[in-house]
Amino acid sequence: VEHSQRTEHPLKRQPDGRFERISWDEAIGEIAQKLVAIRDQHSPRSIALCGIGGQANHMDGPFGLSWLGAVGSKIWFNALAQEKTQHFLVNQWMFDLPPSAWFEPDHEAADLLLVLGTNPRISNRGPNPNDTFRELAEDPNRRAIVVDPRETETTRQADRHLVVKPGSDAYLLLGMAALIANTEGLADAGFIAERTRDFEALRAALSEVDVDEMARRCGLSREALEQTASEFAAADRASIMQDLAVEHLPFSTLISYLIRVLCALTGNVAKQGSNRFVQTGSPLSWNPARFDEPVRTLHAGIQGVAAMGGFPMISPTLAPEEILQDHPERIRAMVVEGANPFLSFSDTSRWR
């Protein structure tokens, strides 16, 4: 609050590069005038919003999105879209889940917890992780299997540490899904029959997976992969915990899908001790336009994904090409709030 670099007043850049203080009325008036001119000449989507809703300042989010909607634009770049939007996308595809809900592990009640891409003893992933993992270690009837290329504070307390090759988590999950779907007695036939559809199409696709090759690619023996799949399928209540280290990998959307497939194949969806649907800050609501053609970037046609606030969120990695391209509706104005693109987004030189 008292930092020496804190800016307490609007500053306007001068022709020589210096910044000079101006009043709030001047700042708001000049900015609004320029934005209206851009919107009238080039269309609302020429105006973008970047940031909002950052850590320790979530309450600006509703105001920022309300402002963007009033402008008439849906172009929103947010850091969450660098790692999390595949979950919202897959949740809608698989469960028709509103973006105000998460698919989260109930690790405090799980009999078996499979951990991917996180060191919760240090990163504080989920509620009370230190207590939870200590209880898992002390209870002979509960197990924790941690997947990590390196030894961590969490792997040291695990019942089993799967030392996979870095970046190979998709192969591990594919191998597990193939084994569970195509091995007699592993899948939860009752849950699949009552609560899912298209199992035969999925099973046929997974039958094409070479389990030996998947084991080789992730650096494990086939026996270790089979044991992990069997234990997960046999547990009465199993959960999968994942975080950033599998969200920044190649095939991160496939990883997100396979996590949910493994839960569905074994009946570990929406029950105590499994992965459950957890409401976040806003009430659950289904947008009647959620199956319409999504907002897409002009350059690459990549879709925005309805995430926090139900607004389509676009990865900030795509922002520079949306600004630099030759298109009548390219981005010509961007409001950056609660973000530092040069520091926190990829490809700083292109942002400059």
C-alpha positions in Angstrom: 0.0 0.0 0.0 2.9 2.4 0.8 5.3 1.2 -1.9 7.5 3.9 -3.3 6.4 3.1 -6.9 2.7 3.3 -6.1 0.9 5.6 -8.5 -1.8 7.6 -6.8 -3.1 9.8 -9.7 -3.9 9.5 -13.4 -0.8 10.1 -15.5 -0.8 11.1 -19.2 2.1 10.4 -21.5 3.6 13.6 -23.1 5.1 13.9 -26.6 8.6 13.7 -25.1 7.8 10.4 -23.2 7.4 11.9 -19.8 4.2 11.3 -17.7 2.3 14.2 -16.2 -0.5 14.2 -13.7 -4.0 15.0 -14.9 -7.3 14.9 -13.1 -9.7 12.0 -13.0 -12.3 13.9 -15.0 -9.7 14.6 -17.7 -8.5 11.0 -17.8 -12.0 9.4 -17.9 -13.2 12.0 -20.5 -10.3 11.6 -22.9 -10.2 7.8 -22.7 -14.0 7.6 -23.2 -13.8 9.9 -26.2 -11.1 7.9 -27.9 -12.9 4.6 -27.3 -16.1 5.9 -28.7 -14.3 7.0 -31.8 -12.6 3.6 -32.3 -15.9 1.8 -31.7 -17.8 3.9 -34.2 -15.2 3.7 -36.9 -14.0 0.1 -36.5 -16.6 -1.9 -34.5 -16.9 -2.8 -30.8 -14.6 -5.8 -31.1 -11.7 -3.4 -31.9 -11.7 -2.7 -28.1 -10.3 -5.4 -25.8 -10.0 -5.9 -22.0 -6.9 -7.5 -20.6 -6.6 -8.8 -17.0 -9.2 -8.2 -14.2 -9.9 -10.6 -11.5 -6.3 -11.2 -10.5 -5.1 -12.8 -7.3 -6.2 -10.8 -4.2 -8.5 -8.6 -6.3 -11.3 -10.7 -7.6 -14.1 -8.1 -7.1 -13.1 -6.0 -10.0 -14.1 -8.8 -12.3 -17.8 -8.3 -12.5 -17.3 -4.5 -13.1 -14.8 -5.1 -15.8 -16.9 -7.6 -17.7 -20.0 -5.4 -17.3 -18.1 -2.5 -18.8 -16.9 -4.7 -21.7 -20.4 -5.9 -22.4 -21.7 -2.3 -22.3 -19.0 -1.4 -24.9 -20.4 -4.2 -27.1 -17.2 -6.3 -27.2 -16.4 -9.8 -26.0 -12.7 -9.7 -26.5 -11.2 -10.5 -23.0 -7.6 -11.7 -22.4 -6.9 -13.2 -19.0 -4.0 -15.1 -17.5 -6.3 -18.0 -16.5 -6.7 -18.8 -20.2 -3.0 -19.8 -20.3 -3.7 -22.8 -18.2 -7.3 -23.4 -17.0 -9.8 -22.9 -19.9 -9.5 -26.4 -21.1 -11.3 -27.5 -17.9 -14.2 -25.2 -18.6 -14.4 -26.4 -22.2 -14.3 -30.1 -21.3 -16.7 -29.6 -18.4 -19.3 -28.1 -20.8 -18.7 -30.8 -23.5 -18.9 -33.8 -21.1 -21.2 -32.6 -18.3 -23.0 -29.4 -19.6 -21.5 -27.8 -16.5 -21.9 -24.0 -16.1 -18.6 -22.1 -16.0 -19.3 -21.1 -12.4 -18.6 -24.6 -11.2 -15.4 -26.7 -11.0 -14.7 -30.4 -11.2 -12.7 -30.9 -8.0 -11.4 -33.8 -6.0 -12.9 -34.6 -2.6 -9.5 -35.6 -1.3 -10.4 -35.3 2.3 -12.8 -38.3 1.9 -11.1 -40.3 -0.8 -9.8 -43.8 -0.3 -7.3 -43.4 -3.1 -6.0 -40.0 -4.3 -4.1 -39.8 -7.6 -2.0 -36.6 -7.7 -0.7 -35.1 -10.9 1.3 -31.9 -11.6 1.3 -30.4 -8.1 3.1 -30.5 -4.8 0.2 -29.6 -2.5 2.2 -29.9 0.7 4.0 -26.7 -0.5 1.6 -25.0 -2.9 -1.4 -25.4 -0.5 -3.6 -27.0 -3.3 -7.1 -27.5 -1.9 -8.4 -27.2 1.7 -6.0 -28.2 4.5 -3.6 -30.3 2.3 -1.0 -30.9 5.0 -3.6 -32.4 7.3 -5.2 -34.4 4.5 -1.9 -35.9 3.3 -0.8 -36.7 6.9 -4.1 -38.5 7.4 -3.7 -40.4 4.2 -0.2 -41.5 5.2 -1.4 -42.6 8.7 -4.5 -44.5 7.5 -3.7 -48.1 6.3 -7.0 -48.2 4.4 -6.3 -45.1 2.3 -3.7 -44.5 -0.3 -2.0 -41.6 -2.2 -0.3 -42.2 -5.5 1.8 -39.2 -6.6 3.0 -38.7 -10.2 6.0 -36.5 -10.4 9.4 -36.5 -12.2 11.1 -35.3 -9.0 11.0 -36.0 -5.3 8.9 -33.5 -3.4 7.5 -32.9 0.0 4.3 -34.6 -1.2 6.0 -37.7 -2.9 7.9 -38.4 0.4 4.5 -39.0 2.1 2.9 -40.9 -0.7 2.2 -44.7 -0.7 3.6 -44.8 -4.2 5.7 -42.3 -6.2 5.4 -42.8 -10.0 8.6 -41.1 -11.4 7.4 -40.3 -14.9 9.3 -38.6 -17.7 8.6 -34.8 -17.7 5.7 -34.0 -19.8 4.4 -37.5 -20.3 1.3 -37.4 -18.1 -1.1 -37.7 -21.1 0.5 -41.1 -22.0 0.1 -42.3 -18.4 -3.6 -41.4 -18.4 -4.2 -42.8 -21.8 -2.7 -46.1 -20.7 -4.8 -46.2 -17.6 -8.0 -45.4 -19.5 -7.3 -48.1 -22.1 -6.7 -50.7 -19.4 -9.8 -49.8 -17.4 -12.1 -49.6 -20.4 -10.9 -52.9 -22.0 -10.1 -55.1 -19.0 -12.9 -57.3 -17.6 -14.2 -56.1 -14.3 -12.3 -52.8 -14.0 -14.9 -50.4 -15.3 -18.0 -49.6 -13.3 -20.6 -51.1 -15.6 -23.6 -49.9 -13.6 -22.5 -46.3 -13.5 -21.6 -46.4 -17.2 -25.0 -47.9 -18.2 -27.1 -45.5 -16.0 -25.1 -42.3 -16.2 -23.2 -42.1 -19.5 -23.5 -42.5 -23.2 -21.2 -43.5 -26.1 -19.1 -45.8 -24.0 -18.7 -48.3 -26.8 -17.3 -45.6 -29.1 -14.9 -44.6 -26.3 -13.9 -48.2 -25.6 -13.2 -48.8 -29.3 -11.0 -45.8 -29.5 -9.1 -46.8 -26.3 -8.6 -50.3 -27.7 -6.3 -48.8 -30.3 -4.0 -47.5 -27.6 -0.7 -49.4 -27.2 -0.4 -49.8 -23.5 3.2 -51.0 -23.7 4.1 -47.9 -25.8 2.3 -45.6 -23.3 4.3 -47.1 -20.4 7.6 -46.7 -22.4 6.8 -43.0 -23.2 6.2 -42.1 -19.6 9.2 -44.1 -18.3 7.3 -46.7 -16.3 7.0 -50.5 -16.6 3.7 -51.9 -17.9 3.3 -53.6 -14.5 3.4 -50.2 -12.7 0.9 -48.8 -15.1 -1.4 -51.8 -14.7 -1.1 -51.7 -10.9 -2.1 -48.0 -10.9 -5.1 -48.5 -13.1 -6.3 -51.5 -11.1 -5.9 -49.8 -7.8 -7.8 -46.7 -9.0 -10.6 -48.8 -10.5 -10.9 -51.0 -7.4 -11.1 -48.1 -4.8 -14.5 -47.5 -3.4 -13.9 -43.7 -3.5 -11.1 -42.4 -5.8 -10.2 -38.8 -6.7 -7.7 -37.2 -9.1 -6.0 -34.0 -8.0 -4.2 -32.0 -10.7 -2.8 -28.5 -11.2 -0.5 -26.2 -13.1 2.3 -28.7 -14.1 -0.1 -30.7 -16.2 -2.0 -27.7 -17.4 1.0 -26.2 -19.2 2.0 -29.4 -20.9 1.4 -30.5 -24.5 -2.0 -32.2 -24.8 -3.3 -30.3 -21.7 -6.9 -30.4 -23.1 -6.5 -34.2 -23.7 -5.2 -34.5 -20.1 -8.3 -32.6 -18.8 -10.6 -34.9 -20.8 -8.8 -38.1 -19.6 -9.0 -37.2 -16.0 -12.8 -36.9 -16.3 -12.9 -40.1 -18.4 -11.1 -42.1 -15.7 -13.5 -40.8 -13.1 -16.5 -41.6 -15.2 -15.2 -45.1 -16.2 -14.9 -46.0 -12.5 -18.0 -44.3 -11.2 -16.1 -41.6 -9.3 -18.2 -38.6 -10.3 -20.4 -36.5 -8.0 -20.2 -38.7 -4.9 -18.4 -38.3 -1.6 -14.7 -39.1 -1.9 -14.7 -38.8 -5.7 -14.4 -35.8 -8.0 -17.4 -33.5 -7.5 -19.0 -30.4 -8.9 -18.1 -27.5 -6.7 -19.8 -24.1 -7.0 -17.5 -21.0 -7.1 -18.3 -17.4 -6.3 -21.4 -17.0 -8.5 -24.6 -19.0 -8.7 -24.9 -21.9 -11.1 -26.7 -20.8 -14.3 -26.9 -22.2 -17.8 -26.5 -19.7 -20.6 -29.1 -20.4 -23.3 -26.6 -19.4 -26.0 -23.9 -21.8 -24.7 -24.2 -24.1 -27.8 -24.0 -21.2 -30.3 -20.9 -20.5 -32.4 -18.3 -19.2 -30.0 -16.4 -16.0 -30.2 -13.2 -16.6 -32.2 -10.0 -14.7 -32.7 -9.7 -13.1 -36.1 -6.2 -14.3 -36.9 -6.3 -18.0 -36.0 -10.0 -18.7 -35.4 -9.3 -20.0 -31.9 -12.4 -19.9 -29.8 -12.9 -18.1 -26.5 -14.0 -20.4 -23.7 -16.8 -19.4 -21.3 -15.0 -19.3 -17.9 -15.2 -17.1 -14.9 -18.3 -14.8 -15.2 -19.6 -16.8 -18.1 -17.7 -14.5 -20.5 -15.6 -16.0 -23.3 -11.9 -15.9 -22.2 -9.1 -15.8 -24.7 -5.5 -16.7 -24.0 -3.3 -13.6 -23.8 -0.7 -15.4 -25.9 -3.0 -14.6 -28.9 -3.3 -10.9 -28.1 -0.3 -9.6 -30.1 -1.4 -11.2 -33.4 -4.9 -9.8 -32.9 -3.3 -6.3 -32.6 -0.7 -6.7 -35.4 -2.8 -8.2 -38.2 -4.2 -6.3 -41.1 -8.0 -6.5 -40.5 -10.6 -3.8 -40.2 -11.7 -5.0 -36.8 -8.2 -5.7 -35.4 -7.7 -4.6 -31.8 -7.0 -0.8 -31.6 -7.5 -0.2 -28.0 -6.9 -2.3 -24.9 -7.7 -1.6 -21.3 -5.2 -3.4 -19.1 -6.3 -3.8 -15.4 -4.8 -6.0 -12.7 -2.2 -7.4 -15.1 1.3 -6.9 -16.3 1.5 -8.4 -19.8 5.2 -8.0 -20.3 5.9 -9.8 -17.1 3.2 -12.5 -16.8 2.3 -13.4 -20.4 4.3 -15.4 -23.0 6.4 -13.9 -25.7 7.3 -10.5 -24.2 9.1 -9.3 -27.3 6.0 -9.7 -29.4 3.9 -7.9 -26.8 6.4 -5.0 -26.9 
